[in-house]
Amino acid sequence: MAYLNRFLITFGFLLFGLFMWVILPNTIGLIAFILFGFVGALLGAIVFRKQASEKQIKEDLQNRLDND
């Protein structure tokens, strides 16, 4: 469940940032998109760390290490 929550939070913030990029002028919209994406990724990571078990955190770190 922690993986899903991290994904949904990040995806939701990115969608909202994309919406802001479309309705705001060029540079301001782009800055809003980047800012919302960063904040969403940060909040998703915080929520993941709060909800995930030690085993899930270790698996996530190992997957990141293997994929790099």
N, C-alpha and C positions, 0 to 999 in steps of 0.2 A: 504494500500500500504506500510505503514511503516513496518508492520510485515513481509511482503514478502521481502522487501529490506534487513531487518536484517537477515532473513534466508538465502537469496541468497549470501550475503557478507560472512557470516560465513561459509556456505557450500562451496563456491568457494575457500576460503583460506584453508579450511580443505582438499579439493581435491588436491590443489596445494602442501600442506604439505605432503600428502600421496604420491604424485608423487615424491617429493624430497626424501622421506624416501626410496622409491624403488630404485632410481638411485644413491643415495649417500651411502657411507659405513655405517655400522650398527649404531654406536653411533651418528655420525654427522647427519645422516638421521632422527633418532629418535628425536634429539634435534631440528632439523628444523621443523619436524612435530608438535611438541609441541609448538614451537615458532609461527609458522604460525597459528595454531589453536587459540592460545591466542590473537594474533594480530587481527585475523579475528573476534573473539568474541567481542573484544574491539571496533573495528571499526563499527561492526554491532550495538552495543549498542549506540555508538555516533550518528550514522545516524538515528537510531530509535528515539532518544531523539530530534533530530533536526526536523524530519518529522512528528512525532506523535502529535496528539492533546492532550490536558489535559485529556480528557475522555479516550483516548486510553492508556495513560500512567497509569492512575488510574486503568483501567481494567487489564492491564498487571501486575501491582503490586499486585492487589487483587488475580489474578490467581496464581501468585507465592506463595502468602501467603497460599492460599487454598491447593496447591499441596505439600507443605512442611510438 
